[in-house]
Amino acid sequence: MNKQKILKLGGTLLKIWGAISLIGLIGIGGFLFFSVGPGNKTEINQATKSDVRFVLNWCGLGDNRIEEVLNSQVSARSFTGDHLDAYQIRISHVTIDELTRLQEHRLKTWYRCDSLPQILDEAVELVCGWQHEIDWFPTEKEIRTSNFYVYPWKISSHGISPDAAQLIFVEPSTKMIFYVSTSM
């Protein structure tokens, strides 16, 4: 090969490398802008009934019961997906019989919060550790009574301890639903 062909090939390879680097830089810049920019911020008390419908549908109660979203927090996401989302929803009706009937048919399983299986017990401890961020959320002491029931939508762990959970709590006597999703 002559010197001119080698220089031309080298120039073409540098142009290709430059284009790939530019695309990568734009991608990383866009990701960083979203992560720390205006599109990623914590929203407090902005959730509507339609935003929280999934909570009651997931646990088998149905979204037709929603009366009002009293409190909400949807946090900004970190690079690793860490977040804390929570809702307090007043519903029109719910009974303990209804919750236990769902459990007997194994359609949806509700657990009374004063007697939980170990992994669910640890998940409750995890989500209650964020109570200082959401002061309207019931304390762990309040939750761990026969007044509260919990529906585990998702519990994730690395090893044997949960590091993420999506739990739905209900307090039938006050007709309140509390949803929390956290990952750390």
C-alpha positions as CSV (number, residue, x, y, z in Angstrom):
1,M,0.0,0.0,0.0
2,N,1.2,3.4,-0.7
3,K,1.4,6.2,1.8
4,Q,-1.6,8.1,0.4
5,K,-4.0,5.2,0.8
6,I,-2.9,4.6,4.4
7,L,-3.5,8.3,5.2
8,K,-6.9,8.2,3.6
9,L,-7.9,5.0,5.5
10,G,-6.6,6.6,8.8
11,G,-8.6,9.7,8.1
12,T,-11.8,7.7,7.5
13,L,-11.3,5.7,10.7
14,L,-10.8,8.9,12.7
15,K,-14.0,10.4,11.2
16,I,-15.9,7.2,12.2
17,W,-14.4,7.3,15.7
18,G,-15.3,11.0,16.0
19,A,-18.9,10.3,15.0
20,I,-19.2,7.5,17.5
21,S,-17.7,9.6,20.2
22,L,-20.0,12.5,19.4
23,I,-23.1,10.2,19.6
24,G,-21.9,8.8,22.9
25,L,-21.2,12.3,24.3
26,I,-24.7,13.5,23.3
27,G,-26.2,10.4,24.9
28,I,-24.3,10.9,28.2
29,G,-25.1,14.6,28.2
30,G,-28.8,13.9,27.7
31,F,-28.9,11.4,30.5
32,L,-27.1,13.7,32.9
33,F,-29.4,16.6,31.9
34,F,-32.5,14.5,32.6
35,S,-31.0,13.1,35.9
36,V,-30.2,16.5,37.4
37,G,-32.3,18.8,35.2
38,P,-35.8,20.1,35.4
39,G,-37.4,16.8,34.2
40,N,-36.4,15.0,37.3
41,K,-37.8,16.6,40.4
42,T,-39.8,15.5,43.5
43,E,-43.5,16.2,43.2
44,I,-45.4,16.7,46.4
45,N,-49.2,16.6,46.7
46,Q,-49.7,16.8,42.9
47,A,-51.2,13.3,42.4
48,T,-54.7,13.0,41.1
49,K,-57.2,10.1,41.4
50,S,-56.2,8.9,38.0
51,D,-52.5,8.8,39.0
52,V,-53.2,6.4,41.9
53,R,-55.8,4.1,40.3
54,F,-53.2,1.4,39.8
55,V,-52.8,1.1,43.6
56,L,-56.4,-0.2,44.2
57,N,-56.4,-2.2,41.0
58,W,-53.2,-4.0,41.9
59,C,-54.5,-5.2,45.2
60,G,-57.9,-6.3,43.9
61,L,-60.1,-3.6,45.6
62,G,-60.9,-1.6,42.4
63,D,-60.3,2.0,41.6
64,N,-64.1,2.9,41.8
65,R,-63.6,3.3,45.6
66,I,-61.2,6.3,45.4
67,E,-62.7,9.4,47.1
68,E,-59.6,11.6,47.4
69,V,-55.8,11.6,47.3
70,L,-54.9,13.2,50.6
71,N,-51.1,13.2,50.3
72,S,-48.6,12.2,47.7
73,Q,-44.9,12.2,47.0
74,V,-43.2,11.1,43.8
75,S,-39.5,11.6,44.2
76,A,-36.8,12.4,41.7
77,R,-34.9,9.3,40.4
78,S,-31.2,8.9,41.0
79,F,-28.8,7.4,38.5
80,T,-29.4,4.0,40.1
81,G,-33.2,4.3,40.2
82,D,-33.3,5.0,43.9
83,H,-36.6,6.6,44.8
84,L,-39.4,7.0,47.4
85,D,-43.0,7.3,46.1
86,A,-45.9,7.3,48.5
87,Y,-49.7,8.0,48.4
88,Q,-52.4,8.4,51.0
89,I,-55.8,7.7,49.6
90,R,-59.2,7.9,51.2
91,I,-61.6,5.3,49.9
92,S,-65.4,4.9,50.2
93,H,-65.4,1.4,51.7
94,V,-63.4,-1.6,52.7
95,T,-64.1,-4.4,55.2
96,I,-61.9,-6.9,57.0
97,D,-64.2,-9.7,55.7
98,E,-63.5,-8.5,52.2
99,L,-59.7,-8.6,52.7
100,T,-59.8,-12.1,54.3
101,R,-62.2,-13.4,51.5
102,L,-59.6,-12.2,48.9
103,Q,-56.9,-14.1,50.9
104,E,-59.0,-17.3,51.2
105,H,-59.5,-17.4,47.4
106,R,-55.8,-16.6,46.8
107,L,-56.7,-14.0,44.2
108,K,-55.0,-11.3,46.2
109,T,-53.3,-11.9,49.5
110,W,-53.6,-9.4,52.3
111,Y,-51.6,-10.0,55.5
112,R,-52.5,-8.6,58.9
113,C,-49.6,-6.4,60.0
114,D,-49.2,-7.8,63.5
115,S,-48.3,-11.3,62.1
116,L,-46.2,-11.1,58.9
117,P,-44.0,-13.7,57.2
118,Q,-40.3,-12.8,57.6
119,I,-39.6,-11.3,54.2
120,L,-42.7,-9.1,54.4
121,D,-41.8,-8.2,57.9
122,E,-38.4,-7.0,56.7
123,A,-40.0,-5.1,53.7
124,V,-42.3,-3.3,56.1
125,E,-39.2,-2.3,58.2
126,L,-37.5,-1.0,55.0
127,V,-40.4,1.2,53.9
128,C,-41.1,2.5,57.4
129,G,-37.5,3.6,57.6
130,W,-38.5,6.5,55.3
131,Q,-41.2,7.9,57.6
132,H,-39.0,11.0,58.3
133,E,-39.4,11.9,54.6
134,I,-43.2,11.4,54.6
135,D,-44.4,12.6,58.0
136,W,-48.1,11.9,57.0
137,F,-47.3,8.2,56.5
138,P,-48.2,5.9,59.5
139,T,-45.3,5.0,61.8
140,E,-44.0,1.5,62.0
141,K,-45.5,1.2,65.5
142,E,-49.0,2.1,64.1
143,I,-48.7,-0.2,61.2
144,R,-47.6,-3.3,63.2
145,T,-51.0,-3.7,64.7
146,S,-54.1,-5.7,63.9
147,N,-55.7,-2.4,62.5
148,F,-53.5,-2.5,59.4
149,Y,-53.3,-5.0,56.5
150,V,-50.6,-5.1,53.9
151,Y,-50.6,-6.3,50.3
152,P,-47.1,-7.0,48.9
153,W,-46.9,-6.0,45.3
154,K,-43.2,-6.4,44.9
155,I,-40.2,-7.1,47.1
156,S,-36.7,-7.2,45.7
157,S,-33.5,-8.2,47.4
158,H,-29.9,-8.8,46.9
159,G,-29.1,-11.7,49.2
160,I,-31.7,-12.2,51.9
161,S,-32.5,-8.6,52.9
162,P,-35.0,-6.5,50.9
163,D,-33.5,-3.4,49.2
164,A,-36.7,-2.4,47.3
165,A,-40.4,-2.8,47.9
166,Q,-43.8,-1.8,46.7
167,L,-46.4,-2.3,49.5
168,I,-50.0,-1.3,49.8
169,F,-51.4,-0.8,53.3
170,V,-55.0,-0.5,54.3
171,E,-56.6,0.6,57.6
172,P,-60.2,-0.5,57.3
173,S,-61.4,1.5,60.3
174,T,-60.4,4.8,58.7
175,K,-60.9,3.7,55.1
176,M,-57.3,4.7,54.3
177,I,-55.0,3.2,51.7
178,F,-51.2,3.9,52.0
179,Y,-49.0,3.0,49.1
180,V,-45.2,3.1,49.2
181,S,-42.6,2.3,46.6
182,T,-38.9,2.6,47.5
183,S,-35.6,1.4,46.2
184,M,-32.2,2.0,47.7
